[in-house]
Structures are given as C-alpha cells and as structure tokens.
Amino acid sequence: MSDIIWDARLIGIKGARGVGKTTLMLQYIKLNLKDEIDKTLYVSLDSFWFSDNKLIDLVDHFTKTGGKYLFLDEVHKYPNWSQELKNIYDDFPELKIVFTGSSLLEILNARADLSRRAIVYNLQGLSFREYLVLETGVEFKPLTLPYILQNHDSISEAVLEKIRPLAYFQSYLKSGYYPYHFEGKESYYLRLREVVNLMLEIELPLLRGVDINYVPKIKQLLYIVSQSVPFIPNVSKLSIKINIQRTTLLGYMHYLEEVKLTNNLFKQANGISKLQKPSKIYLENTNLNYLLAQDKVDIGSLRETFFVNQLVYNHQLEYADKGDFVVDGIYTFEIGGKNKTNQQIKGMTNAFIAADEIEYGFHNKIPLWMFGFLY
C-alpha cells in the first residue's frame, strides 16, 4: 500500500487470484477515505447489475452527486473495459480511479491503450517478511538485495533479537503465501485448489481465448511440472505425451507463467517470446508445491522455488550454467542446505550461497530465509 502513488488519477493493480487485491483496495478506503466515504464508491465489475447497465452511466451519475473516488474491482470481467476506462478518464478529470484485474490483464495491448494514462502495479503474494509481520506483530522493513549481500550478519542479529525466523519458515513455505492463510488454516488447500481451477477454467479462456476443451491438457501439463520441480522441459516428448502440437505446448507454458502458476527461467531473459522454450520451470510459489505434489515435495526444489519467487518480483533471474541462478546479470547464487559448500561457484566473483537451516551466515553464505525480506 505504501508503494502506490495514490494521488495519480488512474491506478491499476494487477495480480493473481487470491493475493489480496480486493482487500488492499478496501483497506485503503477504510484507512484513508473514512472522512470522504460519501464521495467514495467501490464496485465489483463482475456484478449482475452490469449485464444491463453501463459503467460510464454509473460514473456519470456518481460524479453528478459529488463522487470523487472510484474503486473498480475485477475489470477484466467487464466487456470493453479498457475503452470505457479511457473515456471515463478523459471525460471526468476530477475523478480518481483505482482498478484491479487479473495478472493476465494487458494494459498496453488492450483495445484502448491505457499505458500513457494508468500507473500499473503488480501485487505479489505475501513475502516471508510480510508473513512474519502478520503472524508475529513484529514490524520488519523490506531490504534491498545489495544491502542483504553486504550486511547479512547485522540483519540476522537485528531479526534474531525479536524472533526466531526458522520457527516460522516451514509454515510459510506450506501455507503462508496467500493472505487467506490467516482466515482458516483448515480450509487453506481447498481454497487454493479452487483458485487454481478458476485461473485455468475461467481466466485463461476469458483473457487468452484458450478453448475450454483444452483446459484439461493445461492441467495435465501443470501436474507434470509439479512432479519434477524444477522441471526441465523436453518439448518433443511432452507434446507426444499430452498429444498437442509443439507451438501449442510452448504457448501453454507461457500462459501458466502469465497466470502466475509457474516461473519460467531462460538462459537469456531479454526478449522472451511465448514460443521460446524455458530452460527450467518452477511452480510460482512453494504453497503450490504442497498442493500439487503433496507428499512428493522435494526439499531442494522447495528451496529453489522460494528463492525464485521472492526475487523475481523486483529482479531479473536467468538460468545459470555454473551455480543455480544469475540475478540481474551480476550475482550468481547457489541454493542448498546448511552444509552447502562453495564447490559449484569456486573462483567466481559476486557469487553467493543461499543456505537453508541457518540463522546466521558467514562470508558469502547467507541464510535463505533472509531473501524473503526483499519486498
């Protein structure tokens, strides 16, 4: 919430289902607009009301009765949303608009190009830092990657004065990424499974034109990926196994990343096209590992999935020939347990080990949990 420039006239918040876009908007209204609540309107655009009414007519009435702040949820559910938003932005200059949409939402390529009008933010699931703040009530500030690399000793000291991070780490990996962890832990995976199904059965057909008859094949692909994470795709074998063409299969791999169910890594991260084969495919977050792989979760894969998920939000990750990952084209990282050595990155500059099961690091060996403090 503190990262968003709320004074802008048109703000977009994109993100996967379940990460808290609606809650973020409603919390902002509650905290900041309680004195102007009569001039504030929250609307969900998947409401039946819009089957027989236009958004622009609602806005016209709202502004004539003194409305100033408009919050639009689920804009991707409204036909021709981009054109109407553009018209509203141009015709009602006193109105401030915040809208949310699927991670698949295309601002630039939509029929009415909103990229020059809207400031768009991507909302990620909870970082380990955010999870700790909510779970313990202890406030921790986000850290930059260079700061962590240079000061991990003092960071460990400051955090360990307040909590023992490893006491919470496994719980976060299992069920701490989506905010509804705090609403009912017993039903967490039921809700998560429903979210995944809605992404595949509703959002992909609606926003990417995927034939609903092909959704079972995408589910099959996701399941295959989950059984061997990180998944190194053999496109020829996979296309035969799933019985779809190579180009269609590569398109599906791209869609799974777009809908925030996977993170796809390439040797060169620049100029990625949807017909380019990823070098490795990870599930988007560790909670999905436990949902899809269940009792077959591999601890090494889990650590790498966590690292990718926490860094990819603000950094560029590439597949590495030596080490596990190259970050921002500068840093090389090897991921492992507490006994991981420098063997794989020996002689390399700007090379680090992110090690699980340790509270304090040493030299270039840094606690894995600390990379959950990046946002």
HELIX and SHEET records of a PDB file:
HELIX    1   1 LYS A   21  ASN A   32  1                                  12    
HELIX    2   2 LYS A   34  LYS A   39  5                                   6    
HELIX    3   3 PHE A   48  SER A   51  5                                   4    
HELIX    4   4 LEU A   55  LYS A   64  1                                  10    
HELIX    5   5 VAL A   75  LYS A   77  5                                   3    
HELIX    6   6 TRP A   81  ASP A   91  1                                  11    
HELIX    7   7 PHE A  128  THR A  136  1                                   9    
HELIX    8   8 LEU A  145  LEU A  160  1                                  16    
HELIX    9   9 LEU A  166  SER A  175  1                                  10    
HELIX   10  10 PRO A  179  PHE A  182  5                                   4    
HELIX   11  11 LYS A  185  SER A  187  5                                   3    
HELIX   12  12 TYR A  188  LEU A  198  1                                  11    
HELIX   13  13 MET A  199  GLU A  203  3                                   5    
HELIX   14  14 LEU A  204  ARG A  208  1                                   5    
HELIX   15  15 ILE A  212  TYR A  214  5                                   3    
HELIX   16  16 VAL A  215  SER A  226  1                                  12    
HELIX   17  17 VAL A  235  ILE A  242  1                                   8    
HELIX   18  18 ARG A  246  GLU A  258  1                                  13    
HELIX   19  19 THR A  286  LEU A  292  1                                   7    
HELIX   20  20 GLN A  294  LYS A  296  5                                   3    
HELIX   21  21 ILE A  299  LEU A  311  1                                  13    
HELIX   22  22 GLN A  343  ILE A  345  5                                   3    
HELIX   23  23 LEU A  368  PHE A  373  5                                   6    
SHEET    1   A 5 THR A  40  SER A  44  0                                        
SHEET    2   A 5 TYR A  69  ASP A  73  1                                        
SHEET    3   A 5 LYS A  96  SER A 102  1                                        
SHEET    4   A 5 LEU A  10  GLY A  15  1                                        
SHEET    5   A 5 ILE A 119  LEU A 123  1                                        
SHEET    1   B 2 THR A 262  LEU A 265  0                                        
SHEET    2   B 2 LYS A 280  LEU A 283 -1                                        
SHEET    1   C 5 LEU A 317  TYR A 319  0                                        
SHEET    2   C 5 PHE A 325  VAL A 327 -1                                        
SHEET    3   C 5 TYR A 331  GLY A 336 -1                                        
SHEET    4   C 5 ALA A 351  ALA A 355  1                                        
SHEET    5   C 5 LYS A 365  PRO A 367  1                                        
END                                                                             
